[in-house]
Amino acid sequence: MDWSKFNNLSILIIDDDQFTRELIETILKQIPSITIYQATDGVEALSIVNDVSLDMVFLDLYMPNMDGKEFMDSLRERDKRESFPIVLITTDRLTRSELDEIGANYYLTKPFDFSSFLERTYSFLEEYKLNET
């Protein structure tokens, strides 16, 4: 995997579970030149989205204060939705239409398959960049 083609990635992890956030961060730290942000809910995440240019967001669907769906609705209202790929983190298996309804690009199911997490992240970024042009 040639991570250098993505140039200094900035990734936001939004999950109310600290263990999940830290686990994802630990896996992602294997990527050279990466900055990782964390938020415990959609409210906290929106302030980060407003202040930072992001390349990808990992988003839990079920959180207090502002859940993943409400976060996605707020992104749409702020015209920030198409700025970066959104990967849902969920225990549910989702169809393409369910992802489209929520407004996400991809999803990963908990518990994570650690051996393929980075490969899936890479392929999501590659596919998103390809579709962006």
Buried (B, 14 or more C-beta within 10 A) or exposed (E): EEBEEBEEBBBBBBBBBEEBBEBBBEBBEEBEEBEBBBBBBBBBBBEBBEEEEBBBBBBBBBBEEBBBBBBBBBBEEEEBBEBBBBBBBBEEEBEEEBBEEBBBBBBBEEEBEEEEBBEBBBEBBBEBEEEEE
